Amino acid sequence: MSPLPPSDPAATPARNGAPSFAVITGAQVRQLLDGREREIVDLVESVYRLHGAGDTVNPPSYFLRFPDRPSSRIIALPASLGGEKRVDGLKWVSSFPENIKSGLPRASAVLILNDPVTGYPFACLEASVISAARTAASAALAAHRLSDAREGREKPSRVVFVGTGLIARYIHTFLAATDWPFEEIGVHDLSAESAAGFSDYLRRSGTGARITVHEDAGEAISTADLVVFATVAGTPHVHDPKWFAHDPLVLHVSLRDLAPEILLGSANFVDDVEHCLKADTSPHLAEKLTGGRSFLTGTLDDVLAGRVGVPSDRPVIFSPFGLGVLDLAVGAYVHDAVARAGELHVVDGFFHELSRHG
Ligand SMILES: NC(=O)c1ccc[n+]([C@@H]2O[C@H](COP(=O)([O-])OP(=O)(O)OC[C@H]3O[C@@H](n4cnc5c(N)ncnc54)[C@H](O)[C@@H]3O)[C@@H](O)[C@H]2O)c1
């Protein structure tokens, strides 16, 4: 495990002297993160360990919904990260699924970083890339650690992506960057256009894996030993436990695809119990159905710390809510690196009333 990046005073002007405020664009974030997938996976691991040790504050997310636009939402994820490099802040992330009809991505986001000493915000970062990267890093970390912990089973080399938008692309990128042994990649999406676009991305990525587009979800799942769900389904659409009879590892990143009965026949891991068992996610539906939480096997941190084992004789499902502290850690990492490179766009005079009595 790598430690969190050390605090670099020169890189964080907002934390010294008069408050300043910088804006970091999506292009800067993307340029900084490209090629650093392994570092981000290590960073995400260190944050999960801090979170498991109680060194974070991660209150419930706030969902803003609209009666006139029921498929859309904006979520606020406030959080505070402890450890060597403290930072507070908020991710404000929109999901407007209708966007994709006009070619715009579904999600857009900003991340505000606050100085933990003064409370002053010191940066606003374009955060859709940060959000996708931390989600993919968390998925790749879980895929490696959960599969490595299953005794007597090879690392899954037949992988299927169910739902093939931006998050699926990032998850593939992070798995590939961490040397995932892809032999076959299955692609399934309700939209033929998405399936074709993702297949095209896979070919451009230079994967040597055989790519197969499946029209049938059951066929797709039955043929894979790693199943990645990254759809925008609001309610379960996968009900048949037989599709999981071969005990695959499942990254249930979109959280609402699986009927609770599938979870009840599986080993279930989450990133945070309270966060995941909310808002009618599949784990929440399983809790409602059974009246308890005994279907949960543990958290990812339990696996990282070796506190719980991962069975080989049942499907294993990882359902990550996606914690705001992950966004903070990746955002602070980007901010400090951009500052060290001397490329921060500081907004002069952003804070005006800096003397209480004028
Ligand atoms: N858990 C986390 O930390 C986390 C973080 C970020 C995003 N997400 C989730 O990831 C999901 C994907 O996000 P995205 O930005 O890639 O979305 P996207 O809109 O770009 O892609 C989603 C794809 O899923 C497909 N789809 C919808 N219903 C389907 C179904 N029943 N079967 C197969 N395909 C289906 C759509 O056609 C679309 O191509 C979202 O649900 C989002 O909330 C989770």
The ligand as a Gaussian input file, in Angstrom:
#p B3LYP/6-31G(d) Opt

LIG

0 1
 N      -20.993000       2.965000      -7.348000
 C      -20.285000       3.995000      -7.739000
 O      -19.337000       4.422000      -7.095000
 C      -20.625000       4.673000      -9.031000
 C      -19.913000       5.814000      -9.421000
 C      -20.185000       6.396000     -10.659000
 C      -21.203000       5.865000     -11.456000
 N      -21.898000       4.790000     -11.006000
 C      -22.983000       4.213000     -11.794000
 O      -22.469000       3.658000     -12.969000
 C      -23.549000       3.529000     -13.896000
 C      -23.072000       3.776000     -15.312000
 O      -22.712000       5.123000     -15.471000
 P      -22.263000       5.691000     -16.927000
 O      -21.815000       7.091000     -16.716000
 O      -21.376000       4.738000     -17.589000
 O      -23.685000       5.713000     -17.662000
 P      -23.965000       5.746000     -19.239000
 O      -25.313000       6.347000     -19.393000
 O      -22.805000       6.328000     -19.966000
 O      -24.025000       4.190000     -19.630000
 C      -24.987000       3.329000     -19.107000
 C      -25.304000       2.290000     -20.163000
 O      -26.160000       1.293000     -19.558000
 C      -27.052000       0.854000     -20.564000
 N      -28.187000       0.194000     -19.915000
 C      -29.217000       0.745000     -19.237000
 N      -30.033000      -0.213000     -18.743000
 C      -29.489000      -1.401000     -19.115000
 C      -29.854000      -2.750000     -18.899000
 N      -30.935000      -3.065000     -18.194000
 N      -29.065000      -3.722000     -19.414000
 C      -27.945000      -3.396000     -20.138000
 N      -27.557000      -2.123000     -20.380000
 C      -28.316000      -1.147000     -19.866000
 C      -27.400000       2.111000     -21.345000
 O      -27.901000       1.812000     -22.620000
 C      -26.033000       2.817000     -21.380000
 O      -25.296000       2.480000     -22.544000
 C      -24.643000       4.475000     -13.395000
 O      -25.685000       3.698000     -12.826000
 C      -23.969000       5.256000     -12.299000
 O      -24.856000       5.678000     -11.283000
 C      -21.620000       4.185000      -9.834000

